[in-house]
Amino acid sequence: YIVRVWALNKAGVASDVSKSLEIEVVPSEIDFGADNGRSSNNDATCFGALLFLGLVLVIFFILRRYARHDKVHRKYLEHQSMVNSLIMSLEEVNSDEGLSSSTIRRCKELAFVTTDLMDSTKMAAASVEGFQQVQDIHDSVMREGISRHSGYEINTEGDAFQVAFKDVFDAIKFCMHVQYRLLEVPWSRAVLKLPSCKEVYSTDGDLLFKGPRVRMGIHWARKGTFSQRLHPLTKHRIFAGPSWRIAQELGDGANGGQVLMTHDVWVVVRNNMGKASYPVVQQIGLYKFEASSMPMWVYEVKELLSMPLRRNFPEPRGIQLVDNGWALNIMTPPVKPEDKQSLAVVALALKPPPKYAYHDLPPSMSQRLYEQLAIQVMQFRGYIFRVNKKRGYFLVAFGGTMDSLRFCHSFQLLLMFIGWPSEAESFCEKQVLGPDGRYIFNGPRIAMAINEESDYEATTLYNQHPHREDAVDYNGPCVDHAKELSGIVHGGQVVLTQHAWINVQDQLPAQAQALSLGVHRVSNRMSEPMLLMQVMPGVLNRRQFPKLPSLEELEPGYLSSPDPSKDIAIVFVKVSKPAVVTSNERIVLHKKADMQLGKRDTPEGDADYAMFLDENEDLMKADNSSTSSNNMASPFLELATTPSSGNFTLLRAYAKSIKLYETALRDALKRFEG
């Protein structure tokens, strides 16, 4: 008898087989007497019991190992589901029709994609039948992707495809569709034994390669850089010109399983990463092509944001390296020095446990954090302009608050599922799970503060790199306010200033939760009263934070309000206006209406008051700090007894008195926790 046990996960990967000892049961033919028989039976019973116990233990440990693996796999699937739901809520839908020969003839600009199967000659030599299976499935996957992403199959040469797309977004989605689809194919054992078809895993256990590897190159052909004509026999379009040759050189230079693209593609796609399914792009270097007189920046599409694919490749072949690339930090500044538009700034600050608050991060953790930050920033057109890797502090600029808020929501979610090195555990707070087993907090906690203003200075940084002239640094109140606010925001929290909230309040992302944190004086350097808003993604709305440790809370917010699950007392306060104020207000408002209708007989003082009514926010800030609440009614009482006082003087004095009364009321609310 023998027992073999193994586990099969949802991806179809089997664990190693564990087997028991082989047990052979031989019937006894010799009678050694009753005692010996009973002894033998007892021994057999004990041996059988021990064997059974051993088998149970073996099965228990194997099942426990499988359960752990299954738990990790379920967490990964949960992560993918959460990320996909977030990405789908941000992604734009492309409804363009596919390309036909007549349509492509009218296109003045096209995206060319060239592909080739790695080591196809070696595979054919190793096994004709195996290679035939590879080529059949490869061609099927390619044509499925071409149809799905509105491509035009120009030509095939053996296992090489040449495809045209109307835009770069479909070209990128096609290439990544093929790379992921080839990993999902249930390849036979005969195929997996072929050259360059074996399964390859990363050190973390992620599947990197399985089956054939396809090299791909993408180039955006601009108007006048290519020509086309109709083939007399096949009736397919034939292309020529510098752009066509560049695409071929790039496809030939890529490694198996690698997707390369030129700078012309990047210039288009960086302005709308969502339309290309949020690709992760890395600049690998400046290269010289035979078809181009000038060197060109070359980029690698590493993976899609929601589908990690952590492949690493050597240098491209056949094209000459001129200069190294900038890796992941390749976005251009959203606002240049000559522009006058507003700027959104996100200040990110790692909040480790108090014991490690003043310690530098381990190099492995700081580098991983920076790489993940750069990946997220590029998806939403951000620009990293200040970096302190050792302390986990970064400043990122965006062209608008909406992009910055989407970035913060995406980054807060993905931070919980990044594989952090073991050295990072000391800088992470405790893991917190919800009632449904989903993460509420996991990994490092980063505070994110968003501010948008037009009060800033942009300075061009020269001599940073011989082939890059777009480096910019930002300074001024816009940056300072974001920095100061990040100092009081809690780890894992996203907080907007009043300026940023005004710009985004009517267009919040789907399922976002907004809570007022009240009006605060943030710090001595940011003493102006400001409304602060907490805006979290729906999947993280269970996060709970204490009150902000600001310099002063002037108006209570959600976190300062009574618990709605308990009884509360409500007080209604109303100030009664004196009759003289009511009558004068009525007169002034009637005259204001006459003035708006075109009647010009309104006295100058009343017109001033009418303007004052429209701009009363300026009044709210006037004389609050210099006037004591003890004599709050004195300006009105003094003027109310003076018959010669004009309408404007009387009413303005009354309004100031009301403001003073409001100040005294808020002081009382603070004393009695209202």
MOSULVEN-V108261 format. One record per run of one state. SS is the DSSP state (a for helix, b for strand, c for the rest). FROM is the first residue (numbers start at 0). LEN is the number of residues. If there is no record, write none. Layout:
ss->SS from->FROM len->LEN
ss->SS from->FROM len->LEN
This chain:
ss->c from->0 len->3
ss->b from->3 len->2
ss->c from->5 len->2
ss->b from->7 len->1
ss->c from->8 len->5
ss->b from->13 len->1
ss->c from->14 len->3
ss->b from->17 len->2
ss->c from->19 len->14
ss->a from->33 len->57
ss->c from->90 len->10
ss->a from->100 len->5
ss->c from->105 len->4
ss->b from->109 len->8
ss->c from->117 len->2
ss->a from->119 len->7
ss->c from->126 len->1
ss->a from->127 len->21
ss->c from->148 len->2
ss->b from->150 len->7
ss->c from->157 len->2
ss->b from->159 len->6
ss->c from->165 len->2
ss->a from->167 len->17
ss->c from->184 len->4
ss->a from->188 len->4
ss->c from->192 len->7
ss->b from->199 len->2
ss->c from->201 len->5
ss->b from->206 len->3
ss->c from->209 len->4
ss->b from->213 len->8
ss->c from->221 len->5
ss->b from->226 len->4
ss->c from->230 len->6
ss->b from->236 len->4
ss->c from->240 len->1
ss->a from->241 len->12
ss->c from->253 len->5
ss->b from->258 len->4
ss->a from->262 len->7
ss->c from->269 len->3
ss->a from->272 len->4
ss->c from->276 len->2
ss->b from->278 len->10
ss->c from->288 len->7
ss->b from->295 len->9
ss->c from->304 len->2
ss->b from->306 len->1
ss->c from->307 len->12
ss->b from->319 len->8
ss->c from->327 len->15
ss->b from->342 len->8
ss->c from->350 len->3
ss->a from->353 len->3
ss->c from->356 len->6
ss->a from->362 len->17
ss->c from->379 len->3
ss->b from->382 len->6
ss->c from->388 len->4
ss->b from->392 len->6
ss->c from->398 len->2
ss->a from->400 len->17
ss->c from->417 len->4
ss->a from->421 len->6
ss->c from->427 len->4
ss->b from->431 len->2
ss->c from->433 len->5
ss->b from->438 len->3
ss->c from->441 len->4
ss->b from->445 len->8
ss->c from->453 len->3
ss->b from->456 len->4
ss->c from->460 len->4
ss->b from->464 len->1
ss->c from->465 len->2
ss->b from->467 len->1
ss->c from->468 len->3
ss->b from->471 len->4
ss->c from->475 len->1
ss->a from->476 len->10
ss->c from->486 len->7
ss->b from->493 len->3
ss->c from->496 len->1
ss->a from->497 len->7
ss->c from->504 len->8
ss->b from->512 len->9
ss->c from->521 len->1
ss->b from->522 len->1
ss->c from->523 len->2
ss->b from->525 len->1
ss->c from->526 len->3
ss->b from->529 len->7
ss->c from->536 len->1
ss->a from->537 len->3
ss->c from->540 len->11
ss->b from->551 len->4
ss->c from->555 len->2
ss->a from->557 len->3
ss->c from->560 len->18
ss->a from->578 len->18
ss->c from->596 len->7
ss->a from->603 len->11
ss->c from->614 len->1
ss->a from->615 len->5
ss->c from->620 len->8
ss->a from->628 len->3
ss->c from->631 len->2
ss->a from->633 len->7
ss->c from->640 len->6
ss->a from->646 len->25
ss->c from->671 len->3
